[in-house]
Amino acid sequence: MPPAPQEQSGDLATYTGYLLRRAQQAHVAAWQKYVSDEISSVQFGLLSILRRTPGHRSACSAMSSTSTDLPSPMSPLDWSGAA
């Protein structure tokens, strides 16, 4: 049973959601520094899948319905050098 509100720790590092968010922020920062500041890891993943299976463009619609950081028109991206 979770502790009563008055007994909860004020230390954010004890909350799983906070730690997950910090890890995600660290991942984005490292991705932008070492890989690309023009394409996200989610976009890269999608483009990698599409490059391996060029006939399966339906992955775009599946990913765009669940992710907010995919580009609206995918056409401006360089599909040839994605993977």
KEKE-3310 file (N, C-alpha, C; in steps of 0.2 Angstrom, whole numbers, plus 5000, padded with zeros to 4 digits):
npx = (5004:5003:5012:5004:4999:5006:5017:5025:5040:5050:5059:5063:5070:5066:5055:5048:5043:5048:5062:5062:5058:5069:5079:5075:5076:5090:5094:5088:5096:5109:5108:5105:5118:5127:5123:5112:5105:5094:5086:5075:5077:5066:5061:5072:5072:5060:5063:5073:5067:5058:5068:5073:5062:5055:5043:5033:5025:5015:5019:5022:5010:5006:5016:5015:5002:5005:5015:5022:5033:5036:5039:5028:5026:5034:5042:5052:5063:5079:5079:5088:5100:5097:5100)
npy = (4994:5011:5025:5036:5053:5063:5056:5053:5054:5068:5068:5067:5057:5045:5041:5031:5036:5048:5045:5038:5047:5056:5047:5046:5059:5060:5051:5057:5069:5063:5057:5067:5074:5064:5057:5063:5079:5082:5071:5061:5047:5038:5042:5037:5024:5020:5023:5015:5002:5004:5004:4992:4984:4989:4988:4989:5001:5004:5004:5017:5024:5017:5020:5034:5036:5033:5040:5056:5063:5060:5065:5076:5077:5063:5063:5074:5069:5061:5046:5037:5036:5031:5020)
npz = (5000:4996:5004:5015:5009:5017:5022:5011:5002:4999:4989:4973:4966:4971:4964:4952:4939:4938:4937:4925:4916:4917:4912:4899:4894:4895:4885:4874:4873:4872:4860:4851:4852:4848:4837:4829:4826:4819:4816:4825:4837:4836:4823:4816:4819:4812:4799:4797:4797:4786:4776:4776:4773:4760:4754:4763:4768:4777:4789:4792:4795:4806:4815:4816:4821:4835:4839:4843:4838:4825:4809:4800:4785:4778:4767:4765:4771:4770:4763:4758:4766:4779:4786)
capx = (5000:5007:5011:4999:5002:5010:5022:5028:5046:5050:5065:5060:5074:5062:5049:5050:5041:5053:5068:5061:5058:5076:5083:5073:5079:5097:5094:5087:5102:5115:5106:5106:5125:5132:5120:5109:5100:5089:5081:5075:5078:5060:5061:5078:5070:5055:5066:5077:5062:5056:5073:5074:5056:5053:5036:5029:5025:5010:5023:5022:5004:5006:5020:5012:4997:5007:5021:5021:5039:5037:5038:5022:5027:5040:5045:5058:5069:5084:5078:5094:5105:5094:5103)
capy = (5000:5017:5029:5042:5059:5067:5052:5053:5057:5074:5066:5065:5051:5039:5040:5028:5040:5054:5042:5036:5054:5058:5043:5048:5066:5059:5048:5062:5073:5059:5055:5074:5076:5059:5054:5068:5084:5083:5066:5057:5040:5035:5042:5033:5017:5019:5023:5008:4997:5005:5003:4984:4981:4995:4988:4990:5008:5004:5006:5025:5026:5014:5024:5041:5036:5032:5044:5063:5066:5058:5071:5076:5074:5060:5064:5078:5065:5057:5039:5033:5035:5030:5014)
capz = (5000:4996:5010:5015:5006:5022:5023:5005:5002:4994:4985:4967:4964:4973:4960:4945:4933:4937:4934:4918:4912:4916:4907:4892:4893:4894:4879:4868:4873:4869:4853:4847:4852:4845:4831:4824:4829:4814:4816:4832:4837:4834:4816:4813:4819:4807:4793:4796:4796:4780:4772:4776:4770:4756:4752:4769:4770:4782:4796:4794:4798:4812:4820:4816:4826:4841:4841:4841:4836:4818:4804:4796:4778:4778:4760:4765:4774:4765:4764:4756:4771:4785:4790)
cpx = (5004:5006:5006:5003:5007:5017:5027:5035:5046:5056:5062:5064:5071:5056:5051:5049:5046:5060:5068:5061:5065:5080:5081:5076:5087:5098:5093:5094:5108:5114:5107:5114:5129:5129:5117:5104:5094:5084:5081:5076:5072:5060:5066:5075:5065:5058:5070:5073:5060:5061:5074:5068:5053:5045:5031:5028:5019:5013:5022:5016:5003:5010:5017:5006:4998:5012:5020:5027:5041:5036:5031:5022:5034:5044:5052:5064:5073:5083:5084:5099:5103:5098:5110)
cpy = (5006:5021:5034:5048:5062:5063:5051:5057:5063:5073:5063:5058:5045:5037:5037:5032:5045:5051:5040:5042:5056:5054:5045:5054:5065:5056:5053:5067:5069:5058:5062:5075:5071:5057:5059:5073:5085:5077:5062:5050:5036:5036:5038:5026:5015:5019:5017:5003:4997:5003:4996:4981:4987:4994:4988:4997:5009:5006:5013:5026:5023:5018:5031:5041:5035:5036:5052:5066:5063:5064:5070:5073:5070:5061:5068:5074:5061:5049:5034:5031:5034:5025:5013)
cpz = (5000:5002:5009:5012:5011:5023:5017:5005:4997:4989:4978:4964:4967:4969:4953:4939:4932:4934:4927:4914:4911:4912:4900:4890:4891:4887:4873:4868:4870:4862:4849:4847:4848:4839:4827:4828:4824:4813:4823:4831:4834:4826:4813:4813:4813:4800:4791:4794:4789:4775:4771:4772:4766:4754:4757:4772:4775:4789:4798:4797:4805:4817:4821:4821:4833:4844:4839:4838:4829:4814:4801:4789:4779:4772:4761:4767:4769:4767:4763:4761:4778:4789:4789)
residu = (MET:PRO:PRO:ALA:PRO:GLN:GLU:GLN:SER:GLY:ASP:LEU:ALA:THR:TYR:THR:GLY:TYR:LEU:LEU:ARG:ARG:ALA:GLN:GLN:ALA:HIS:VAL:ALA:ALA:TRP:GLN:LYS:TYR:VAL:SER:ASP:GLU:ILE:SER:SER:VAL:GLN:PHE:GLY:LEU:LEU:SER:ILE:LEU:ARG:ARG:THR:PRO:GLY:HIS:ARG:SER:ALA:CYS:SER:ALA:MET:SER:SER:THR:SER:THR:ASP:LEU:PRO:SER:PRO:MET:SER:PRO:LEU:ASP:TRP:SER:GLY:ALA:ALA)
# end
